[in-house]
Amino acid sequence: MRLVAINTLLLSGLALHVGAQTPAPAPRTRPAAAMAFTGHVTDAATGEAVPGATVLFTDLKQGTATDGAGNFSFANLPRGRFGVQIRSLGYTTVSLTVDTGAGQPLAVKLTPAATEIGQVVVTGVSAATEARRSPVPTTVIDRTRLNQTSGTNVIDAIAHTPGVSQITTGAAISKPVVRGLGYNRVTTLNNGAKQEGQQWGDEHGIEIDEFSIDRAEIIKGPGSLLYGSDAMAGVINFLAPEPIAEGHITGSATANYQTNNRQQGYSFENAGNLNGLNWLARGSRKVAGDYQNRYDGRVFNSGFNEWDANGYVGLNKSWGYSHLTFSTFNQQLGLIEGARDSASGRFVRDYSVAGALVSVPVANTGFSGYELAVPRQQINHLRIGADNSFILGDRGARLALQVNYQQNLRREFGNALDPAETSLYFQLRTLDYALRYYLPEMAGWNLTVGTSGLHQQNRNLGQEFLIPGYVMNEAGLFGVAKKSIGNLDLSGGLRYDVRRIGADALFLDTDGRPTTSGAPDSETKFGGFRSTFKNYSGSLGAAYNLSDRLTVKANVARGFRAPNIAELGSNGRHEGTIRYEIGQSDLKAETSLQVDGGISYATDHVRLTLDAFENSIDNYIFTRRILNRAGTDSMTVATAEDPSVGVYEYAQGRARLVGGEATFDVHPHPFDWLHFENSFSMVRAHQLGVSDAERYLPFIPADRLQSELRGNFRRQGKRLTNSYVRFQVEHTFAQNRYFSAFDTETATPGYTLFNAGVGTDVADARGRTLFSLFVTANNLFDVAYQSHLSRLKYADLNYTTGRMGVFNMGRTVSVKVVVPLSFK
């Protein structure tokens, strides 16, 4: 009960803090009474019971599983109308809204199907919504798919989703790109709360333990209604497992090995639920050496190591739930520079010899361990939060509150003469909140109002300075609505945000150390500024079910994004882009208008979806090179790392992106075990009113076609269940539409990768799963390729081969074993 008291105090304190910004309080209602709720799940085709099916009340975070006779029960659900999801591997997920106080058992019939056409998404504009009935294009990637898809990091694992790509810097760093937009234009959520790191940088990845993710939800399009600025391109929400069934204590042990870079991963989880007291604790470890490919051999300094821990403890009762959450992500990784010896073409390593810097070629025999060299990076991300949902009355009204404290420490070590020196050191501290009131359903309308915001401070603690220290405050008010009228689903809403950012002035002496203003020979590094951004966002859409199989969708959304600190105030050599960047403090906020249209056709044996979009962005922020006084060449500056670095400044213009995704899946009868899945993604991105060399936006992913043939086998004998085998062809087309001005980008040839996988659950004589095995082979034929969005594509020229930059990872085989544990 102390936990409830703590979170109640947090709620009271936040209400005082937001004051007039919060919605009007709900009328006084009596607490919800606890209700018993039971049901039965059967196979629609055979009438047989479906044991082990998951029954989940998504908005209540209460779940259970059916027993051997297909029955399930909840002892203390609140009275009201709530969404429930029933799913089992190999069946179409059923999503219903039920009245828990009706006193009638729930009878559910599951239909065998190849595709998850009933998946529920909780990241949308209101409460949990069936994905196919949401006007906003949405994709759900569940734990089964994540296990069957091998990746070196969390973004790598979801980057095969249609419309999603990644900006990569080796095996450890990947940044999500949704429909051609990335960085601060994509909001990443950790269990529904914003993940706040240094998202503006190429070298800055996503600080989330991949083993902790139960599923990922991806919204493609402006998601600013619930999350404010920085969700212009979309939202990616990484969700942890839901609380387990009452009266159980379980766990799991996971081990993974990947051959290419000798990557090892281990994770241990324990979860329990005793009389409503539930918890989850997980610890994970990853370590990887240098990866290799056919052209480069071993890529020097591409390894990493990682220690993570995360979980929660809380109560689930008839009044709702209250959880205290925590996570700590700790990673060290090498930063690949790609410098080479001109005679041999080998990568070089810098050493300190008698106080002098010496570059020595590294032989392939020097790559056998897990050692990291300079330059390297260390990231420590700590999150402590409170996640609460309170049931108000017996009509389904809820008040949800999330409060999180985050600290992101990012150190870069770049001095080979003093490897312990922190060249760059950012300390980012964030306190964020989100308060939402879900009103009772009224005449079929589901309304949600709320407020969210944050207080953030960033400090420079290193020897070098790229961005100024700053303090940022933002707050937003929103209201969203959803209504179903027969086969028509309507949703939309409005939001208004205010963001204020104040950057500190910084003056340096002749040795490059901070000094006071007006000191002799002082130089102004950052002038300091104060900026305020106010804007609104909105969305309105509809999905209409022409039949049980055919659905059409349309949505129009206005998004916005306030400039980030690098765009406003940077003044230094940006390692990730290999150039000197100068920010502009007078930049305006980006605003976008995106129109989406889609159609989906789904049966038990065929699924076809077509999604198209047009996104027009005003005040689009990009970098352009500064010319010399004569206007004949670009300006350069000398830095400690490079005697001639191009100087770029941030500017604004108008941009237009059009494109879409198409998927076609076949599950032929009578070969119910066979699946043929295909997808195609494309984006065309232009800058308006500029020269031909600048007309294409930089770093836009190439068109991509994917085809997968998969066999799913429910049971093979008494010991093997849920077996599968898959073969995938992934063709990425040549990208000849690139930002050619100032040598910013070059064209990228197309390439084709072949992937394969096989796996099964292994059971004991009583049918209980002993372990699950997943074997995946990526890039089977060891194709040497460069992704158009790889930063390493622009590393040094190899004079012995004539090839520019560093290539992506070659063939790798991943072996993963998951062992379920049961303690009660």
SULWO-V791615 format. One record per pair of residues at least 12 apart in sequence whose ideal C-beta (glycine too) atoms are under 8 Angstrom apart, sorted by the first residue. I is the first residue (numbers start at 1). J is the second residue. If there is no record, write none. Layout:
((I;J) (I;J))
//
This chain:
((3;313) (3;314) (3;315) (3;322) (3;324) (4;315) (4;322) (6;324) (6;386) (7;322) (7;324) (7;386) (7;388) (7;401) (10;386) (10;388) (10;401) (10;403) (11;388) (11;401) (14;401) (14;403) (14;433) (14;435) (15;435) (17;433) (18;433) (18;435) (18;451) (18;453) (18;475) (21;451) (21;453) (21;475) (21;477) (22;435) (22;451) (23;437) (23;449) (23;450) (23;451) (23;477) (23;479) (26;392) (26;397) (26;399) (26;437) (26;439) (29;392) (29;393) (29;394) (29;395) (29;397) (30;393) (30;394) (31;318) (31;319) (31;391) (31;393) (32;78) (32;79) (32;80) (32;318) (32;319) (32;391) (32;392) (32;393) (32;394) (33;78) (33;79) (33;101) (33;318) (33;394) (34;75) (34;76) (34;77) (34;78) (34;317) (34;318) (35;76) (35;77) (35;78) (35;79) (35;100) (35;101) (35;318) (36;73) (36;74) (36;75) (36;76) (36;77) (37;73) (37;74) (37;77) (37;98) (37;100) (37;106) (38;71) (38;72) (38;73) (38;74) (38;105) (38;106) (39;55) (39;71) (39;72) (39;73) (39;105) (39;106) (39;107) (39;108) (40;66) (40;69) (40;70) (40;71) (40;72) (40;105) (40;106) (40;107) (40;108) (41;53) (41;55) (41;66) (41;70) (41;71) (41;72) (41;86) (41;88) (41;108) (41;109) (41;110) (42;70) (42;107) (42;108) (42;109) (42;110) (43;91) (43;109) (43;110) (43;112) (44;109) (44;110) (44;111) (44;112) (45;111) (45;112) (48;70) (49;66) (49;68) (49;69) (49;70) (49;71) (50;66) (50;70) (50;88) (50;91) (50;110) (51;66) (51;67) (51;68) (51;69) (51;70) (52;65) (52;66) (52;88) (53;65) (53;66) (53;70) (53;72) (53;86) (53;87) (53;88) (53;91) (53;110) (54;85) (54;86) (54;87) (54;88) (55;72) (55;84) (55;85) (55;86) (56;84) (56;85) (56;86) (56;87) (56;242) (57;74) (57;77) (57;82) (57;83) (57;84) (57;85) (58;83) (58;84) (58;85) (58;120) (58;122) (58;128) (58;242) (59;82) (59;83) (59;122) (59;127) (59;128) (59;389) (59;398) (59;438) (60;77) (60;78) (60;82) (60;316) (60;320) (60;321) (60;389) (61;242) (61;243) (61;316) (61;321) (61;323) (61;389) (62;74) (62;77) (62;242) (62;243) (62;316) (62;321) (63;242) (63;243) (63;244) (63;245) (64;245) (64;246) (65;245) (74;246) (75;246) (76;276) (76;317) (76;318) (77;100) (77;318) (78;100) (78;318) (78;319) (78;320) (78;391) (78;394) (79;100) (79;101) (79;394) (80;99) (80;100) (80;101) (80;391) (80;393) (80;394) (80;395) (80;396) (80;397) (80;440) (81;97) (81;98) (81;99) (81;100) (81;395) (81;396) (81;441) (82;97) (82;98) (82;100) (82;396) (83;95) (83;96) (83;97) (83;120) (83;127) (83;128) (84;96) (84;97) (84;98) (84;106) (85;118) (85;120) (85;128) (86;108) (86;110) (87;116) (87;118) (88;110) (89;144) (89;722) (90;112) (90;113) (90;712) (90;714) (91;110) (91;111) (91;112) (91;113) (92;110) (92;111) (92;112) (92;113) (92;115) (92;116) (92;117) (92;118) (92;604) (93;116) (93;117) (93;118) (93;119) (93;120) (94;108) (94;110) (94;118) (95;118) (95;120) (95;130) (96;108) (101;394) (111;604) (112;604) (112;672) (113;604) (113;667) (114;604) (114;605) (114;607) (114;665) (114;667) (114;675) (114;712) (115;602) (115;607) (115;665) (115;667) (116;140) (116;142) (117;132) (117;602) (117;607) (118;130) (118;132) (119;131) (119;132) (119;140) (119;142) (120;140) (121;134) (121;138) (121;140) (121;217) (121;219) (122;192) (122;217) (122;237) (122;239) (123;138) (123;189) (123;192) (123;217) (123;219) (123;223) (123;235) (123;237) (124;136) (124;138) (124;219) (124;491) (125;225) (125;226) (125;480) (125;482) (125;491) (125;492) (125;493) (125;539) (126;438) (126;446) (126;448) (126;480) (126;481) (126;482) (126;491) (127;438) (127;446) (127;448) (127;482) (129;482) (129;491) (132;543) (132;551) (132;600) (132;602) (133;484) (133;489) (133;543) (133;545) (133;551) (134;489) (134;491) (134;543) (134;553) (135;489) (135;490) (135;491) (135;541) (135;542) (135;543) (135;553) (135;554) (135;555) (135;596) (136;219) (136;220) (136;221) (136;223) (136;491) (136;539) (136;541) (136;555) (136;557) (136;596) (137;163) (137;219) (137;220) (137;221) (137;553) (137;555) (137;596) (137;598) (137;611) (137;613) (137;661) (138;217) (138;218) (138;219) (138;220) (139;161) (139;162) (139;163) (139;164) (139;217) (139;218) (139;220) (140;215) (140;216) (140;217) (140;218) (141;158) (141;161) (141;215) (141;216) (141;217) (141;218) (142;214) (142;215) (143;213) (143;214) (143;215) (143;241) (146;158) (146;213) (146;215) (146;216) (147;759) (147;772) (147;774) (147;816) (147;818) (148;724) (148;726) (148;757) (148;759) (148;774) (148;776) (149;757) (149;776) (150;258) (150;757) (150;774) (150;776) (150;778) (150;812) (150;814) (150;816) (151;210) (152;171) (152;172) (152;258) (152;261) (152;263) (152;288) (152;809) (153;171) (153;172) (153;173) (153;174) (153;205) (153;206) (153;210) (154;174) (154;206) (154;208) (154;209) (154;210) (154;213) (154;238) (155;174) (155;175) (155;176) (155;205) (155;206) (156;168) (156;171) (156;174) (157;210) (158;176) (158;216) (158;218) (158;236) (159;174) (159;176) (160;706) (160;730) (161;218) (162;661) (162;662) (162;663) (162;679) (162;680) (162;681) (162;706) (163;178) (163;179) (163;218) (163;220) (163;611) (163;660) (163;661) (163;681) (164;176) (164;177) (164;178) (164;218) (164;220) (165;177) (165;701) (165;704) (165;789) (166;787) (166;789) (167;182) (167;202) (167;699) (167;789) (167;790) (167;791) (168;787) (168;789) (168;790) (168;791) (168;792) (168;808) (169;202) (169;203) (169;335) (169;336) (169;576) (169;790) (169;791) (169;792) (170;291) (170;299) (170;302) (170;333) (170;334) (170;336) (170;792) (171;261) (171;263) (171;288) (171;291) (171;302) (171;303) (171;304) (171;809) (172;205) (172;288) (172;302) (172;304) (172;331) (172;333) (173;202) (173;203) (173;204) (173;205) (173;333) (174;205) (174;206) (175;199) (175;202) (175;204) (175;205) (175;206) (176;188) (176;206) (176;236) (177;233) (177;699) (177;701) (177;789) (178;218) (178;220) (178;233) (178;234) (178;236) (179;220) (179;221) (179;233) (179;234) (179;613) (179;615) (179;657) (179;659) (179;683) (180;233) (180;657) (180;659) (180;683) (180;685) (180;697) (180;700) (180;701) (181;232) (181;233) (181;234) (181;615) (181;657) (182;233) (182;699) (183;199) (183;200) (183;564) (184;199) (184;200) (184;230) (184;561) (184;564) (185;230) (185;231) (185;232) (185;233) (185;561) (186;230) (186;231) (186;233) (186;234) (186;235) (186;236) (187;223) (187;227) (187;230) (187;231) (187;234) (187;235) (187;236) (188;206) (188;208) (188;235) (188;236) (188;238) (189;227) (189;235) (189;236) (189;237) (189;238) (190;208) (190;238) (190;327) (190;383) (191;237) (191;238) (191;239) (191;240) (191;325) (191;387) (192;237) (192;239) (192;387) (192;402) (192;434) (193;383) (193;385) (193;387) (193;402) (193;404) (193;432) (193;434) (194;227) (194;432) (194;454) (195;207) (195;208) (195;406) (196;406) (196;408) (196;428) (196;430) (196;432) (196;454) (196;456) (197;379) (197;381) (197;408) (197;410) (197;428) (198;408) (198;410) (198;426) (198;428) (199;230) (199;564) (200;564) (200;565) (200;566) (200;567) (201;566) (201;574) (201;576) (202;574) (202;575) (202;576) (202;577) (202;791) (203;335) (203;377) (203;412) (203;575) (203;576) (204;410) (204;576) (205;379) (207;329) (207;331) (207;379) (207;381) (207;408) (208;238) (208;327) (208;329) (209;267) (209;282) (209;284) (209;306) (209;308) (209;310) (209;327) (209;329) (210;284) (211;254) (211;265) (211;267) (211;269) (211;282) (211;284) (211;308) (212;238) (212;240) (212;267) (212;282) (212;284) (212;308) (212;310) (212;327) (213;238) (213;239) (213;240) (214;239) (214;240) (214;241) (214;242) (215;239) (216;236) (216;237) (216;238) (216;239) (217;235) (217;236) (217;237) (217;239) (218;234) (218;235) (218;236) (218;237) (219;234) (219;235) (219;236) (219;237) (220;234) (220;611) (220;613) (220;661) (221;233) (221;234) (221;555) (221;557) (221;594) (221;596) (221;613) (221;615) (222;234) (222;537) (222;539) (222;557) (222;558) (222;559) (222;592) (222;594) (223;235) (223;559) (224;495) (224;497) (224;537) (224;557) (224;558) (224;559) (224;560) (225;478) (225;480) (225;493) (225;494) (225;495) (225;537) (225;538) (225;539) (226;434) (226;436) (226;450) (226;452) (226;478) (226;480) (226;495) (227;452) (228;452) (228;453) (228;474) (228;476) (228;495) (228;497) (228;537) (229;474) (229;497) (229;499) (229;533) (229;535) (229;560) (229;561) (229;562) (229;589) (230;561) (230;562) (231;559) (232;559) (232;560) (232;561) (232;590) (232;592) (232;617) (240;280) (240;310) (240;312) (241;271) (241;280) (243;271) (243;273) (243;278) (243;280) (243;316) (243;321) (244;271) (244;272) (244;273) (244;278) (245;273) (246;273) (246;274) (246;275) (246;276) (247;273) (247;274) (247;824) (248;272) (248;273) (248;822) (248;824) (249;270) (249;271) (249;272) (249;273) (249;274) (249;822) (249;823) (249;824) (250;270) (250;271) (250;272) (250;820) (250;821) (250;822) (250;823) (251;268) (251;269) (251;270) (251;271) (251;820) (251;821) (251;822) (251;823) (252;267) (252;268) (252;269) (252;818) (252;819) (252;820) (252;821) (253;266) (253;267) (253;268) (253;269) (253;818) (253;819) (253;821) (254;266) (254;267) (254;268) (254;269) (254;816) (254;817) (254;818) (254;819) (255;816) (255;817) (256;814) (256;815) (256;816) (256;817) (257;814) (257;815) (258;288) (258;812) (258;813) (258;814) (258;815) (259;812) (259;813) (259;814) (260;291) (260;292) (260;809) (260;810) (260;811) (260;812) (260;813) (261;288) (261;289) (261;290) (261;291) (261;292) (261;302) (261;303) (261;809) (261;812) (262;288) (262;289) (262;370) (263;286) (263;287) (263;288) (263;289) (264;285) (264;286) (264;287) (264;288) (265;284) (265;285) (265;286) (266;284) (266;285) (266;286) (267;282) (267;283) (267;284) (267;285) (268;282) (268;283) (268;284) (269;281) (269;282) (270;282) (270;821) (270;823) (272;823) (272;824) (273;316) (276;315) (276;316) (276;317) (277;313) (277;314) (277;315) (278;313) (278;314) (278;315) (278;316) (279;311) (279;312) (279;313) (279;314) (280;311) (280;312) (281;309) (281;311) (282;308) (282;309) (282;310) (282;311) (283;308) (283;309) (284;306) (284;307) (284;308) (284;309) (285;306) (285;307) (285;308) (286;304) (286;305) (286;306) (286;308) (287;303) (287;304) (287;305) (287;306) (287;370) (288;303) (288;304) (288;305) (288;370) (289;303) (289;367) (289;368) (289;369) (289;370) (290;302) (290;303) (290;334) (290;367) (291;809) (291;810) (291;812) (292;367) (292;809) (292;810) (293;782) (293;784) (293;807) (293;808) (293;809) (293;810) (294;782) (294;783) (294;784) (294;807) (294;810) (295;784) (295;801) (295;803) (295;807) (296;347) (296;798) (296;806) (296;807) (297;364) (298;364) (298;367) (299;336) (299;347) (299;806) (300;334) (300;336) (300;347) (300;348) (300;349) (300;362) (300;367) (300;373) (301;334) (301;335) (301;336) (301;337) (301;347) (301;349) (301;372) (301;373) (301;375) (301;376) (302;334) (302;336) (303;333) (303;334) (303;370) (303;371) (303;372) (304;331) (304;332) (304;333) (304;334) (304;372) (305;331) (305;332) (305;333) (305;370) (305;372) (306;329) (306;330) (306;331) (306;332) (307;330) (307;331) (308;327) (308;328) (308;329) (308;330) (309;326) (309;327) (309;328) (310;325) (310;326) (310;327) (310;328) (311;325) (311;326) (311;327) (312;324) (312;325) (312;326) (312;387) (314;387) (318;391) (319;390) (319;391) (320;388) (320;389) (320;390) (320;391) (320;398) (321;387) (321;388) (321;389) (322;386) (322;387) (322;388) (322;389) (323;386) (323;387) (323;388) (324;384) (324;385) (324;386) (324;387) (325;383) (325;384) (325;385) (325;386) (325;387) (325;404) (326;383) (326;384) (326;385) (327;381) (327;382) (327;383) (328;380) (328;381) (328;382) (328;383) (329;379) (329;380) (329;381) (330;379) (330;380) (330;381) (331;378) (331;379) (332;372) (332;376) (332;377) (332;378) (332;379) (333;372) (333;376) (333;377) (333;379) (334;372) (334;373) (334;375) (334;376) (334;377) (335;375) (335;376) (335;377) (335;412) (335;414) (335;575) (336;792) (336;795) (336;806) (337;375) (337;795) (337;796) (338;792) (338;795) (338;796) (338;805) (338;806) (339;359) (339;795) (339;796) (340;796) (340;797) (340;798) (340;799) (341;359) (341;361) (342;799) (343;799) (343;800) (344;361) (344;800) (345;798) (345;799) (345;800) (345;801) (346;361) (346;362) (346;363) (347;361) (347;362) (348;360) (348;361) (348;362) (349;362) (349;366) (349;373) (350;374) (350;416) (351;416) (352;416) (352;417) (355;417) (357;416) (357;417) (374;413) (374;414) (374;415) (374;416) (374;419) (375;412) (375;413) (375;414) (375;423) (375;575) (376;412) (376;413) (377;410) (377;411) (377;412) (377;413) (378;409) (378;410) (378;411) (378;413) (379;408) (379;409) (379;410) (379;411) (380;407) (380;408) (380;409) (381;406) (381;407) (381;408) (381;409) (382;406) (382;407) (383;404) (383;405) (383;406) (384;404) (384;405) (385;402) (385;403) (385;404) (385;405) (386;401) (386;402) (386;403) (386;404) (387;401) (387;402) (388;400) (388;401) (388;402) (389;401) (393;440) (395;440) (395;441) (396;438) (396;440) (396;441) (397;437) (397;438) (397;439) (397;440) (398;437) (398;438) (399;435) (399;436) (399;437) (399;438) (400;434) (400;435) (400;436) (400;437) (400;438) (401;433) (401;434) (401;435) (401;436) (402;432) (402;433) (402;434) (403;431) (403;432) (403;433) (404;430) (404;431) (404;432) (404;433) (405;429) (405;430) (405;431) (406;428) (406;429) (406;430) (406;431) (406;432) (407;427) (407;428) (407;429) (407;430) (408;426) (408;427) (408;428) (408;429) (408;430) (409;425) (409;426) (409;427) (409;428) (410;424) (410;425) (410;426) (410;428) (411;424) (411;425) (411;462) (412;424) (412;425) (412;462) (412;575) (414;575) (414;641) (415;463) (421;463) (422;461) (422;462) (422;463) (423;462) (423;463) (423;464) (424;462) (424;463) (424;464) (424;466) (425;460) (425;461) (425;462) (425;463) (426;458) (426;459) (426;460) (426;461) (426;462) (426;467) (427;458) (427;459) (427;461) (428;456) (428;457) (428;458) (429;456) (429;457) (429;458) (430;454) (430;455) (430;456) (431;454) (431;455) (431;456) (432;452) (432;453) (432;454) (432;455) (433;451) (433;452) (433;453) (433;454) (434;450) (434;451) (434;452) (435;450) (435;451) (435;452) (436;448) (436;449) (436;450) (437;449) (437;450) (444;483) (444;484) (444;485) (445;481) (445;482) (445;483) (446;481) (446;482) (446;483) (447;479) (447;480) (447;481) (448;479) (448;480) (448;481) (448;493) (449;477) (449;478) (449;479) (449;480) (450;477) (450;478) (450;479) (451;475) (451;476) (451;477) (451;478) (452;475) (452;476) (452;478) (453;473) (453;474) (453;475) (453;476) (454;472) (454;473) (454;474) (455;471) (455;472) (455;473) (456;471) (456;472) (456;473) (457;469) (457;470) (457;471) (457;472) (458;470) (458;472) (458;565) (460;506) (463;512) (464;512) (464;572) (465;506) (465;508) (465;525) (465;526) (465;571) (465;572) (466;566) (466;570) (466;571) (466;572) (466;573) (466;574) (466;581) (467;565) (467;566) (467;569) (467;570) (467;572) (467;583) (468;503) (468;504) (468;505) (468;506) (468;525) (468;526) (468;528) (468;565) (468;569) (468;571) (469;503) (469;504) (469;506) (470;501) (470;502) (470;503) (470;504) (470;565) (470;569) (471;501) (471;502) (472;499) (472;500) (472;501) (472;502) (472;565) (473;499) (473;500) (474;497) (474;498) (474;499) (474;500) (474;562) (475;497) (475;498) (476;495) (476;496) (476;497) (476;498) (477;495) (477;496) (478;493) (478;494) (478;495) (478;496) (479;493) (479;494) (479;495) (480;492) (480;493) (480;539) (481;493) (487;544) (487;545) (487;546) (488;542) (488;543) (488;544) (488;545) (489;542) (489;543) (489;544) (489;545) (490;541) (490;542) (491;539) (491;540) (491;541) (491;542) (492;538) (492;539) (492;540) (492;541) (493;538) (493;539) (494;536) (494;537) (494;538) (495;536) (495;537) (495;538) (496;534) (496;535) (496;536) (497;533) (497;534) (497;535) (497;536) (497;537) (497;560) (498;532) (498;533) (498;534) (499;532) (499;533) (499;534) (499;562) (500;530) (500;531) (500;532) (500;533) (501;530) (501;531) (501;532) (501;533) (501;562) (501;565) (501;568) (502;528) (502;529) (502;530) (502;531) (503;526) (503;528) (503;529) (503;530) (503;565) (503;568) (503;569) (503;585) (504;526) (504;528) (505;517) (505;524) (505;526) (505;527) (505;528) (506;524) (506;525) (506;526) (506;528) (507;519) (507;522) (507;523) (507;524) (507;525) (508;522) (508;523) (508;525) (509;521) (509;522) (509;523) (525;571) (526;569) (526;571) (527;585) (529;568) (529;569) (529;585) (531;563) (531;568) (531;585) (533;562) (533;563) (533;589) (535;560) (535;562) (535;589) (535;591) (536;558) (536;560) (537;557) (537;558) (537;559) (537;560) (538;557) (538;558) (539;555) (539;556) (539;557) (539;558) (540;555) (540;556) (540;557) (541;553) (541;554) (541;555) (541;556) (541;557) (541;596) (542;554) (542;555) (549;601) (549;602) (549;603) (550;599) (550;600) (550;601) (551;599) (551;600) (551;601) (551;602) (552;598) (552;599) (553;596) (553;597) (553;598) (553;599) (553;600) (554;595) (554;596) (554;597) (554;598) (555;595) (555;596) (555;597) (556;593) (556;594) (556;595) (556;596) (557;593) (557;594) (557;596) (558;591) (558;592) (558;593) (558;594) (559;591) (559;592) (559;594) (560;589) (560;590) (560;591) (560;592) (561;589) (561;590) (561;592) (562;589) (563;587) (563;588) (563;589) (563;590) (563;621) (563;650) (565;583) (566;581) (566;583) (567;583) (567;584) (567;587) (567;621) (567;650) (568;583) (568;584) (568;585) (568;587) (568;650) (569;583) (569;585) (570;582) (570;583) (570;650) (571;583) (573;639) (573;641) (573;642) (573;645) (576;791) (577;623) (577;648) (577;791) (578;642) (578;645) (578;794) (579;623) (579;645) (579;646) (579;647) (579;648) (580;637) (580;639) (580;645) (580;646) (580;647) (580;648) (581;623) (581;648) (581;649) (581;650) (582;626) (582;647) (582;648) (582;649) (582;650) (583;649) (583;650) (584;649) (584;650) (584;651) (587;619) (587;621) (587;650) (587;652) (588;619) (588;652) (589;619) (590;617) (590;618) (590;619) (590;620) (590;621) (591;617) (591;618) (591;619) (592;615) (592;616) (592;617) (592;618) (593;615) (593;616) (594;613) (594;614) (594;615) (594;616) (595;613) (595;614) (596;611) (596;612) (596;613) (597;611) (597;612) (597;613) (598;610) (598;611) (598;612) (604;667) (604;669) (605;666) (605;667) (605;668) (605;669) (606;665) (606;666) (606;667) (607;663) (607;664) (607;665) (607;667) (608;663) (608;664) (608;665) (609;661) (609;662) (609;663) (610;660) (610;661) (610;662) (611;660) (611;661) (611;662) (612;658) (612;659) (612;660) (613;657) (613;658) (613;659) (613;660) (614;656) (614;657) (614;658) (615;656) (615;657) (615;658) (616;654) (616;655) (616;656) (617;654) (617;655) (617;656) (617;657) (618;654) (619;652) (619;653) (619;654) (620;652) (620;653) (620;654) (620;655) (620;687) (620;697) (621;650) (621;651) (621;652) (622;650) (622;651) (622;652) (622;653) (622;687) (622;697) (622;698) (623;648) (623;649) (623;650) (623;651) (623;744) (624;648) (624;649) (624;651) (624;694) (624;741) (624;742) (625;646) (625;647) (625;648) (625;741) (625;742) (625;744) (626;647) (626;648) (626;649) (634;646) (634;647) (634;742) (635;647) (646;742) (648;742) (653;687) (653;688) (653;689) (653;690) (654;687) (654;688) (654;689) (655;685) (655;686) (655;687) (655;688) (655;697) (656;685) (656;686) (656;688) (657;683) (657;684) (657;685) (657;686) (657;697) (657;700) (658;683) (658;684) (659;681) (659;682) (659;683) (659;684) (660;681) (660;682) (661;679) (661;680) (661;681) (661;682) (662;679) (662;680) (663;677) (663;678) (663;679) (663;680) (664;677) (664;678) (664;679) (665;677) (665;678) (673;711) (673;712) (673;713) (673;714) (674;709) (674;710) (674;711) (675;708) (675;709) (675;710) (675;711) (675;712) (676;707) (676;708) (676;709) (676;710) (677;706) (677;707) (677;708) (677;710) (678;705) (678;706) (678;707) (678;708) (679;705) (679;706) (680;703) (680;704) (680;705) (680;706) (681;701) (681;703) (681;704) (682;703) (682;704) (683;700) (683;701) (684;737) (685;697) (685;700) (685;737) (691;741) (693;739) (693;740) (693;741) (694;739) (694;741) (696;737) (696;738) (696;739) (696;740) (697;739) (698;738) (698;739) (698;744) (698;745) (699;739) (699;745) (699;788) (699;789) (700;735) (700;737) (700;738) (700;788) (701;735) (701;788) (701;789) (702;732) (702;733) (702;734) (702;735) (702;748) (702;750) (702;788) (703;732) (703;733) (704;730) (704;731) (704;732) (704;733) (705;730) (705;731) (705;733) (706;728) (706;729) (706;730) (706;731) (707;728) (707;729) (708;726) (708;727) (708;728) (708;729) (709;726) (709;727) (709;728) (710;724) (710;725) (710;726) (710;727) (711;724) (711;725) (711;726) (712;724) (716;760) (718;763) (718;765) (718;767) (719;762) (719;763) (719;764) (720;760) (720;761) (720;762) (720;763) (721;760) (721;761) (721;763) (721;769) (722;760) (722;761) (722;772) (723;759) (723;760) (723;761) (724;757) (724;758) (724;759) (724;760) (725;756) (725;757) (725;758) (726;756) (726;757) (726;758) (727;754) (727;755) (727;756) (728;754) (728;755) (728;756) (728;757) (729;752) (729;753) (729;754) (729;755) (730;752) (730;753) (730;754) (730;755) (731;750) (731;751) (731;752) (731;753) (732;750) (732;751) (732;752) (732;753) (732;785) (732;787) (732;788) (733;750) (734;747) (734;748) (734;749) (734;750) (735;747) (735;748) (735;788) (738;788) (746;793) (746;794) (746;804) (748;786) (748;787) (748;788) (748;793) (749;785) (749;786) (751;783) (751;785) (752;783) (753;778) (753;779) (753;780) (753;783) (753;785) (754;779) (754;780) (754;781) (755;776) (755;777) (755;778) (755;779) (755;780) (756;776) (756;777) (756;780) (757;774) (757;775) (757;776) (757;777) (758;775) (759;772) (759;773) (759;774) (759;775) (760;772) (760;773) (761;773) (769;820) (770;819) (771;817) (771;818) (771;819) (771;820) (772;817) (772;818) (772;819) (772;820) (773;815) (773;816) (773;817) (774;814) (774;815) (774;816) (774;817) (774;818) (775;813) (775;814) (775;815) (775;816) (776;813) (776;814) (776;816) (777;811) (777;812) (777;813) (777;814) (778;809) (778;811) (778;812) (778;813) (778;814) (779;809) (779;810) (779;811) (779;812) (780;811) (781;811) (782;810) (782;811) (783;810) (784;807) (784;810) (785;807) (785;808) (786;805) (786;807) (786;808) (787;808) (790;805) (790;806) (790;808) (792;805) (792;806) (792;807) (792;808) (793;805) (793;806))
//
